[in-house]
Amino acid sequence: MSKTLIIAEKPSVAQDIVRALTPQAGKFDKHDDHFENEQYVVSSAVGHLVEIAAPEEYDVKRGKWSFAHLPVIPPHFDLNPIDKNKGRLNALSKLIRRKDVTALINACDAGREGELIFRLIEQYAQPAKGKLNKPIQRLWLQSMTPAAIREGFEKLRSDAQMLPLADAARCRSEADWLVGINGTRAMTAFNSRDGGFFLTTVGRVQTPTLSIVVEREEKIRKHVARDYWELRANFDAQAGQYEGKWFDPAWKKNDDAERRADRLWNAADAEAIAKAVLGKPATVTEESKPSTTSCGALYDLTTLQREANSRFGFSAKTTLSIAQALYEKHKVLTYPRTDSRFLPEDYLAVAKDTAKMLATEDLPGPLAALSQHAAKSLKEGYIKPTKKVFDNAKVSDHFAIIPTLQAPRSLTEVEAKLYDMVVKRFLAVFFPPAEFLVTTRISKVETHHFQTNGKVLVKPGWLAVYGKDVDDEDANLVPVQPGEVVRTESVDVKALQTKPPARYTEATLLSAMEGAGKLIDDDELREAMAEKGLGTPATRAATIEGLITEKYMLREGRELIPTAKAFQLMTLLRGLAVEDLTKPELTGDWEFKLSEMEKGKLSRETFMAEIAAMTEKMVAKAKGYDRDTIPGDYATLKAPCPKCGGVVKENYRRFTCTGRHGDGSDACGFSIGKIPGGRSFELAEVEAFLANRKIGPLEGFRSKAGWPFTAELALVFDPEIDNWKLEFDFGEDAKKAENDGEPVDFSGQQSLGACPKCAGHVYEHGANYVCEHSVGEKVTCDFKTGKVILTQPIEPPQVHKLLTEGKTDLLENFVSNKTRRKFKAFLTYDRKEGKVVFEFEPRAGKPSGKAAPAKKTAAKKAAAKG
């Protein structure tokens, strides 16, 4: 008997389909990798099982990355299994090839990516000779209720209907490959022309994302602080005292973004106003208005990542992994990799059942307080059809993240925090708005105006879910009677300075990526990207992590700081006139054309020909650039030339002496490369290097073979060239171990504690604290940590504490190699990383009307090697 094979994208969806079909199609038998009855075989992928790749003859290895082999534009793409999912791929291939399977139904997620996953699996399963020729239909689901699934089977779409979407999916994937591979190899080849291997990755999503961060950093660096003054006065009324802030009621916005109604731009004006109002009477006018705020929409992945970063310091990657565990392992959250903040319109009953579970189950720990809010939402009938929550038009491949009907059990602390966030939002979105009374008071002293604002919570509404109550609110403003004249008791003149824009955190960068379409001027492109942004919710975390891994950005606390390598890439792309790669317009243009393809208005061949032409142009620009340096906004260093004391200036490749006059007329020939060992110098690092003649140890260097290593750098005078040159210094211990391997005598020393790697004794040795088994004739361990780490001396008692108690005291004089800022940290040993790392002290919560618990920041895992 012939059967139809249904392939879902995830095992959980396959189970939902089986449950929905069982009443009509009969009971299914469960097998290792599929379900089966007389009519259907149901199985699933686990996301992507196959990746596209160039045919072998086009797959140029890294060691041969040169312009001679570029561009790489294969006539077709082969498929490679993704190693970790190979077993599932083979199982699906066998099911597709089964003789009794005569038809296929694509039940992968409703969208471009789901179409691609199925098409690549089906292509991979084709026999070497001939074709399967099994008809394909499409199950298009935006809701996973049994009724919606059964309705979807009644309205299966034909293969012909889906081919335009399949073409768009393949084009997006292949175009990303072409731009990423060719761009990365061309820029790497360009940067490696002087020798070595300087990996320079680019991509359609990662490079515009990096550009956003670099542009913000450029604004921060170019910001010039301006002095301004604010005035605050205390007024005496019959009922007590209140504060007001001076403002100019005639002020209007202009092009100067730093101007405000409450800022004065010279001290004399501020002092004159203070003198004019002190001790004088003030007339008071007051206006009170009711105000409401509603809860935000349900969470999609990006919003969840953003808020978890702001509240708990979780990275986007951490939030995704926790949410994935809550979905896969605990089954208490719906699918997290979603870009929708709405539920299908037939999910009203599911929402009520979910609230009922939350109201009746014995929720653990802090979650228990949410039961009463769930019960209230049911009792008061808050859960009802509303477009704010239920809207089919705003459900994409997946719907919003909400709790499932499964009660939580055995959650870790971080899992409980994220689950709590989702449950609170799910309940709060149905609650009525919070109601406030907002009071604006103007105190006028002669011609000068002072403003005081008050806000009182009248009805908590949805804020009750977050623990807010009317009783929690501070008292309202001190009352002033109608017609009462108050007195200006004191005036405080405060001198301040304007601040540069804030650096991006993961929370704000995720917002920028999500809203990248707003940075686009072209209306059609902006419309194409209206709900796309840069990357997808599922890939944005990986994009950020990738930029950090490739040393384009670093995390410092919660800030993301672009490195010298990032600035160098932006300078290169602008200088080569391929800055399209840095702009979200590229994604906007692709999305517009892919949308046209989905509608049948653009052919796959036309789009791919345009991508190939763009790729060829990009490679040609890099290959044909024949000038010595790339134009850019380069720095003039403060540190003098070590040979002649002249001015050292930066160009694209080097830091070079330009003589005492800075024009090159009397230059002494001194210069050093900007990327020794494949690692870019930060400006602060090269300043310190020239001033001190040494720096380090620094991480992130790469050998010619591409292996990472750590080393110190030294400026050494070479008589042969009569100038200073840069050399790597791996330390006396390394030289000794490499050259003679003689035994080391520690008999005169007292052990500082047990080695955390091998339990041997740890002693002082040269510039480090080392395990006794890491030096000498037989080296069996590699534990070592420096006596000085980032300028902070590490005394023996602290090492003893580290080895015996697991952590040093809080040490206060570390200096970042990147930013030259001082910071405080504990040192602790990370067993997983196998090295000593920094751990930052918990960050205190923001003050509010009542004491807030301290927020812990995640430990920053930065190597603290000596």
N, C-alpha and C positions, 0 to 999 in steps of 0.2 A: 504493500500500500504506500502511495506517495505521501510525503510529508513536507511541510513548510518550515524552514529554519528561520527563527526570529533572533536577531542579534541586537542586544541592548548595549549601552555604553558602559554600564556598571552592574555588578552582581545584584545590588539592591533593587535596581529597576527590573532586572529579569525576574526577580521574585515577585515584585508587584504585578508584573504582567501575568505570571502564572496564577496568582491569586485571583486576578480579575477574570481570566479566561476559564478557570476551573468550573464555575457553575454552568457554563454553556458548552464547553468543549470536553468536559470530563476530567477526571483526576490525572495528575501528572506524577510520574515516577522520578525520583531524584537520583541523579548520577553524579560522578565526581565533578564533572565540568559542565553539566547541562541538566535540564528537565525535559521529560518526553512523555507524550501520550499518543493516541492513534492518529492525531491530526497535526500536532506541532512538535518541533524540537526548539527549546528556548535556551539560549546561552548568552554570554556577554563578553565584551572586552573588559579591560580595566584601564580606561582612557586610551592613550595612543599605544599601539603595539608595534607599529612600523614607522620608520623614518625615511625620508627621501635622501638619496645620496647620488653623487656623480658616478657614472660608470667608472670602472677601475682605471682605465687609461687616462681619465681626467683627474684622478684623485692624486694631486701633487702633494708629496710629503712636506712636512714643515721645514726640514733641512734644505729643501730646494725652493723655498719661497723667494722667488726673484721675478723681475718683470718679464724674463724670458718665457715664463710659463703662464702669463696672464694676457687677456682675461680667460677665465674658465667658464665657457658657456656650452655645456653639453647639449647634444641634440635631443636627448631624453634623460629621464631620471630613473635610476634603479631604486629598489627598496631594500632596506636592511632591517632585520628584526631588532627591536630594542631588547638588549640582553636580559634585563630583569623580568621581562614579560614574555620570553620566548616560549615557555611552556604553554601559556594560555593561547598564544598565536598558533602553535602547532595543533592544539586541540580544536580550535575554531576551523583551521584549514581542513582538518579531517572531516569535521561535520559538514562543511560546505561541499566537499567532494563526495560525500556519501551518495550512493546511487539512488537510495530511496528518498533523498532530499531533492525535490524537483523545483522548488521555488524559494526565494529569499525575501525576508522583510527586514528592512533597515529600521530598527527601533532605537538607534542612537539619539542623542539629545537633539532637540529641534533647533538647528542652527547650522552655520557654516562649518564649525569645527566638528560637530557630530557627523555631518555629511562626509567630511574628509576621513575621519576615523574609519567609517564603514567602507568607503571606496578603496582605501589603501589595503585593508584586510582582504577584501574581495579580490583585488588585483593580485595580491601576494599569493592567494590560494589557487590562482589559475594554473593549470598544468603547463609543463614546459612546452608541450606541443598542443595545438588546438585551443579550443575555448570551452568553458563550462556551458555557456548559453542557458543559464538558469534565470528565468524572469525575476525582476526585482520590483518590489513595491515599498512605499515609505509610510511608516507609522509616525505621525506628527503629533506629539503630545506636549501640551503646556501645563497640564494638570495630571497628577498621579493618583487621583481617586479611582476606584474600580469602575465607576460609571463613566468617567472621562476616558479611561483606557478602552473600555468596550465600545464607546462612541467613536474613538479613533480608529478601531478596526473596521468599523462600518464605513469609514471615509478614507480608506487607504489611498495614497497618492501614487500615480504611475511613475515609472522610471523616467519617462520622457519629461514629465513635469519637473523632475528634480535635477536633470542634467545641467541647466544653467547654474544652479547653486553648487553642484559638484565641480563645475569648471572654475567658478570663482574661488572655491576652497583650495583647489590644486594650484591655481595661479598665485594666491596669497602665499602659500607654503613655498613654492618654487622661487617666487620673486624674493622672498626673505632670504632664501639660501643664496641666490645669485649675488644680491647686494652685500650680505654678510661675509661670504667667503671671499669675493673679489675685493671688496673694500678693505677687509682685514689684511689680506695678503699684500695688496698694493701699498697700504699705509705702513705695514711692517717692513716691506722691501725698501720703501723710501727711507724709513728711519734707521734701517740697518745697513745703509750703503757705506758707512764709514767703518764697518766691522761690527762683530757681535750680533746679537739677536734681540731686537727690541719689539716685543709683541705689542701690536697696536690694534686692538679690536674695534670694529665699528658695526653698527646695525641700525635697521630702520626704527626700532623702538629705543634701544639703549642710548644711541647718540643724541637724539633730541632731548631725552630725559637728562642726560649729562649736561647738555647745553643749558637747560633751565637752571641747573645748580650753578654752573660756571657764570652765567649772566648775573645771577644774584650775588655771587662772590665778587664779581667785578664792580658791582654797585657798592658793595660794602667797602672794598679797597679804595674806591675813588671818592667815597663820602668824606666831605669836609665838615667837621662839627661846627655848628654855629651857636653862639651864646644867645640865650633868651631868658626871660624872667616871668615868673608867675606870682600872683598876689592872692593870699588867703586872709580873710578877715574874720574875727570872732565878734558876734553881735550879742549884746545883752538884751533879753526880753524879760517880761515879768515872770514868765514860767521857767526861765533858765537861759542857757547859752546855746548858740548854734553857729556853724561855720558857713561862710559863703566864699565863692571863688570869683575873682574879677573876670569880666568878659566885655568885649566890645559888641554891643547889639547891632552896630552898623556893618560889621565884618561880613565880607562875601568871599566865597572860594575863588581862587585864581590858579594860574599855572604852577605856583609855588606850593608844592604838596606839604611843605613843612610849616606853612603858616596856619595858625589856628585862631579862633576868636578869643582864646584865653591866654595868648602869648604876647609879651611885649619884647621889642627887639633892642632896647638899650636900657641900661641901668638907671639913667637919669629920669626917664619917664616913669619907671616903676617906683623909684624913691619919691618922686613928686606926687604920684597918686597916693602912696602910702601916707605921706605927710598931710595931704589934703583931706583924707577921710578919717584919720585917727581922732577918736574922741567925739566925732560928729554924729548927729542923729541920722537915722535912715528910715525912709518910708518903705512899707512892705506890701507887695501885691503877691497873690498866691492863686494858683490854679490847680485843681485836682481832677484827674480824669481816670475813669476805669480803663483797664488794659487787660488783654488776655494773651496767653501764649499756648500754643498747641505742641504736643509731642512731635518729634521728628518722625519720618517714615521708618518702616522696618529696616533691618540691616541688609545691605548687600555686603559682599566680601570687602570691598574697598573701604566702606564706611566703618565696618567692624574693625579692620586693621588700623584705620586712622584713629578711632577712639581708644582702642586698646593701647596704641602707642602713646597717646596723650595721657591716659589714666595710669597705665602700669609700666610704661616704657618698653612694652613688647615690640620687637621688630616685626615687620610685615610677615617675614618668613616664619617667625615663632607663632604669630597669631594663626596663620594658615595651618601650621602643623597641629596646633591645639584644636582648632575647629575641625580638622580632618579626623583627629582621634575621637572627638565627641560625636562625629558622624559615623565613622566606620567601626570603631571599637565599642563605644558605649551606646551608639544608636539613639542618642538623645537630642541631636540637632539634625535638621534637614541638610541637603547637599550645600556645602559652603561656597563652592567656586561659582558664584552667581553674580550677575551685574544688575539684577532686578531687586526693587524694594517693595514689590507688590505681590499679592496672592491671586490665584485664579478666582474667578467669581463663584465657582462651585465649591469653594473651600470654607464656606461659612460654618457648615456642620463640623468640619475638622477643627476649625479654630475653637468652637465651643467645647468639643471633646478634649482638646488640649488644655483649655482653661479648667475643665472639670478634673483632669488628671492632676494639675498643679494645685487645685483646691483640696483634693481628697487624699493625695499621697503624702506619706510622711517624709517630707524633703529634709535632707541632712543639713546640719549646721546653720550658717547664715541664710541659706535658701529657704528655711522654714518660714521666715517672715513674709515670704511672697504668697503663701497659701491664702492668707486673708484677703489680699488684693485680687487673687484669682476668683475667690468665692464672691467678693463684692461685684466683680465684673459680670458674673452670671446672675446674681440676685437682682442687680439694677438694670439688667438688659443692655449693658454697654456694647456687647459684641453683636453688631448688626451690619447689614450690607452698607458699605460706604466706599466711594471711589478712592478715598485716601488709603484704603487697605486692599480692597478687592477690585482689580481692574485688569481684564484680559489683555487689553491693548498695551499694557506696560509690563507684561510678563514676557521675558525673552526666552532663551533656551531653558532657563530655570527660574523659579520664583524666589522670593525673599527667604532669608535664613530665619527659621522659627524653631521652637522646641517641638519634638515629636511626642507621640503618646507614651513613649517609654520613660519611666521615672528614672532619675539619675541615681546611680549607686557607685560607690567607691571611686569618686572623682578625686584627682590630685588637687592641690591648692590652686594651681594655675588653671586647671580645667574648670574648677568650680567658679573662678572669677569670670571666665569668658562665658560660661553657661548662664551665670547670674546676669551678665550684661544683656544677653539675648532674651532671657525670660522677662526681664524688666521692660525692655523695649516692646516685646510682644504684648504684654499686658497694658503698658502705658499708652500704646497707640490707640486703644479703644476707649480709654478714660476721657472724660470731658476736659476742656481747656482749663488751665490754671488762671485764676482771676486775681488781679492786683489793683491797688489804688495808687496811682503815680502822681506825686505832688511836685510841682515846680514853683519855687519861691524866689522872687527877685527882690533884693534889698538895694534901694537906691540912695546913695549918699551924694548929695548935690548932683553932679552930672555923671557920677560913676556907678556902674551896675555890678552887683555880685549875685551869683546864682547858687541856690541850694536845692538839691534833689532828694526826694524821699520816695521809697517804694515799699508798700505793705502788701503782704499776701492775704487776700480775703478768702479765697477758696482754693485749696491746694490742687484739686482736680488730678491730672496725671502725675503731678509732682509728688503726690502721696505715695506712689509706687517707689519713688526714690527716697522715701523717708522724710519728706518735707511736710510740715504741719503749721497751721496758723500760730500755734503756741511757741514754735521755734523762733519766730521772727522777733528781731529787736524792736524796741519801741519806735514809734514813728517820730517825725520831727517834733522838736519842742514847739508847742502851739503859740501862735501870735494872734492876739485879739484883733478884730476889725478896727482899723483906725489907730492901732497902737504904734507908737514911734519907738524904735529900738535904738540902742547906742553902739557905735563902733568901738569896742573895748580894746582890741589889739589888731595889728596888721603884720603879717609875716611876708617878707619879700624873699622869694626863693630863686637863686641863680641856677640855671640848668643848661644843658647842651642838647642839641638835636642828636638823634641816634641813627645809625645806618639801618637799613632793613634787616630783619632777623634772618639768620641762616635757616635753611630748610631742615626740618626734622623729617622722619619717615612719614609722620601724619600729614604734614603740609606738602611733602613731595607727592604722596599718593593723591592728594587733592589736585595738585598741579597736573599730574599725569592724567587723572580722570577728566579734568576739564581742559585738556590741551586744545581742544577744538575752539575754545574761547580766544586763543591766541592767534587764530587764523582770520585774515581780513576777507578773503574771498567767500562770498555768501554760499555758493554751491558746495565748496569744500567744507565749510563750517557745518552745513546741513548734513553732509555725508558723515562727519565725525561727531555729530550731536550726541550720540550715545555710545561712542567708541572710545575716544580719548587715545592715549598712548598705551598700547598693550591691552590686555584683558584683566579682569580681577584675578584670574588664576595665575597670570604671568608677571604681574607688576612686582610682586615680592621678589621673584627670581631675577628680574631685571635689576633691582636695587642691589641685591646680593652679588650679582655678577659684576656690577660696577665697582663694588668694594673689593671683590676677589681680584679683579684686574688692576687694582691700585689706582683707579680713577677717582675714588672717593674714600674717605675714612670716617668712621664714627668716632666722635669725641663727646662722651655723655650721650645726649639725644640728638646732637647736631650732626649733620652730614656736611663734610668739608671737602671740596674738590682739591685734588693734588696738583702738583706741577705737571704731571703726566696729562691730566685733564685739560689744563690750559694749553699745553703743547699740542694736543690733538685739535682743539678748536682753532688755534693759530694755523695749523697745517691745513685744515679743511677750508678755512677762509682764504688762506694764501693761495691754495690750489684752485680756488673758485669752484669748489664742490660743496659749498655750505648748505646746499639743499638737504644734505644728510643730517644737518644739525637742526632742521626745522620740522615742526609737526605738520607743515603743509604737505610733506611727502606722504605721510600716512593719510592725510585728508584727500590728496589726489588719488591714491590707491583705493581708498574706501569709496570714493565717488565712482571710479571706473568699475570696481568690483560690483557695486550696486547696480550699475548699468548692465553689467554682464548677467547678474541674477535676473534682470528683467528681459534678457534676450536682446539688448540693444548694442552690445559690444562683444566681439568674438574673443575667445581665449587666445587665438593666434596673434591678433592685433595687440592685445595687452602685453603678451610675453615678448613680442618683437620690440615694443617700447622699452621694456625692462632691460632687454639685452643691449639696446642702443645706449641706454643710460649707464649701464655697467661698463660698456666699452669706452664711453666718454670719460667716466671716472678714472679708469685705469690709465687711459691715454694722458690725462692731465697730470697724474703723478709721474708717469714714465717720462713725459716730455719736459718736465720742469728742470731747467738747466742753470738757474741762478744759484749763487752760493748760499743764500739764506732766504727764508720765508718772511715776507713783511708781517709785522705785528707790533703790538704794544709792549715793548720790552723794557726791562728794569735797568736802572743804573745803581750799582751796588754802593753801599756805604763803606764797606771794608776796602782799604786800599790794595793795590797790587803788591804782592809780597816781595817783588824784585825792585821796582822803582818807585813805589808809593803812588803810582798813577791811578787814573779812574778806570775801574773795571765795569764793562757793560755786557749785557746779555744780548745774544742773537739767537737764532733758532736752534743752533747746534752747540754753542759754546759760551763760556764766560771769558771775555778777552780784554786784555789791557789796551786802553786807547790813549795812554800817555797822560802826562800831568795836565794837559789842556783838554783832554777828553775828545780830541778830534782826530786821533791816530797819527798826528805829525811826529810825535816823539815816543811812540809805543815801543815797549821793550821786548815784545814777542811772547809774553806770558799768556797762556790760555789753558783752560781745562774743559773737558767735555761735560755736557749737561746730564748725560745719562750713563755714567760709569756702570759697567756690569748690568746694563739693561734696566737700571733704576734711575728715575728722574730726581735730580736735586730739587728740593724745595728752596725757595729764596732764603728763608730763615736759616736753613742748613748751610747753604753755601756762604752766607755772611759769617756764620760761626766758624766754618771750615777755614776761610781765608784769615780770619782774625786769630784763631787758635792753632792753626797748622795741623789740626787733626779733628776728627769727629767720629762718634759711634760708641759702641757697635750699632750698625744699622741693618735692618732686615730688608728683604725684597730684591737682593741682587740675583742675577741669573748667569750661570756659566754659558759658554758658547753652545753647549749641548742642551741648554734650557733648564738645568737644575737650579733650584733656589739655594742661596747661601747667605750667611750673615758675616759681616766683617766691619772692621774699623777702616777709615780712610786717613791717609797721612799725606801732607805736602812735604816733599823731600827735595833738597837742592841737588841737582845733577851737574857736576863740573863739566861733563862732556858737552852738554848743550848750554852750559852757563845760565841755567834757569831752573825754576822750580817745576816739579811735575807731581802728578797725583799717583799714589800707589795704594794698593790694598794692604792692610795690616791685619793679619789673622791672630796676632797676639803671641807672646813668648811661649805660652803653654802649648799652643797648636804647633809652633815651629819645633819645640823640643820633642813633643810626642811624635811628630812626623820624622824628625831627623835622627834621634838617637834611641828613643824608647827606653831610656835608663830608668831603673826603679827610683821611686821618690820616697824619702824617709820622713814619715809623719810621727816618729816615736817621741819627739819633743813637744808635740801638740796635744791638747785635749780635744776629743771629738765634740763637735757642736750638735750632734744628733745623728739619727739613723737616716740613711739615704731613702727617699720615698720611692725610688725605683727598684733598688735591689737589697735594701736594708744594711748596706755597708756603712762605714763611718764617713762623715763629712768633715773636711778640714779646710783651713785657709791654704791657698796655693796660688802664688803670683797675684794676678788681678781678680781672682775669682775664689769662690767657695766650691770645692769639688768633692765628688765621691772618690774614695780611695781606689775604687776599681775603674775610674775613668782616666787614670794616668799611669805611666810606667810601662813595664814590659808587656803585660797581658791586660788589655783594655776590654772589659766586659760590660761597662755601663757608660752612659754619656751624661749623667746628671752634673750640671754646672750652673751657677748663678753668680752674677757680678758683685764685686765689692762696691761698685758705684753704678747705679742704674739711673739713666736720664738725669745726671748731675746729683742725684740723691745718694749720699754715702749710706751703705747698709752695714751697720755695726754687727759684730759677732753675736751679741745678745739677741738681736732681732732674728738672725738666722736660726739660733737655737730655738726661739719661740716659734718660728715658722715650721721647723722640723718636728717639734714636740707637741705644739698646740694647733698646728695647721694654718696659722695666720700670724703675721706681724702686727705690731701696733699700727695706728694710722700715721703714716709718714707724710710730711707736708711739703717737701721741697723737690718733687719731681718736676722736670721741665720738658714739655712736649717738644720732640724734634721737629714736628710739623709746624706748630703755631708759636713756639717759644713761650707759651703760657705756663705758669706754675699750676700744679694740681696736687691734690691730696689723694692717697690711695693706701689700701692695705696690700701686702704681698701675700699670695696664697699659692699652693701647689695644685694644679689641675691635673688629675690623674689621666683623664681622657686625652688631654693635649700633651701630657708628658713634660710639662714645663711650669716654671713659676710665672704667674700672671697677676695682673692688677685686679683688685676688687674695690669698687667705690662704695663709700658710706651711703646708707639709705638717705634718700632725699625727703625732707620734711614736706608734708602736705600743705596746700595753701591755707592761710588762716581764714576762718569764716566765723559765723555767729557762735558756733560751738566748736570744741576741739575736734580736729580731724586727725585720723590715724596717719602715721608716717607712711609715705609711699617708698617702696624699695625700688632702686634701679637695678636692672640686670647687671651682673658682673661683667665688666669689659675684659674680654679675653685677649689682652695684648701681651706679647712675649716680653718677659723682663730678663732677657739674657744679658750676661756680663760681657 
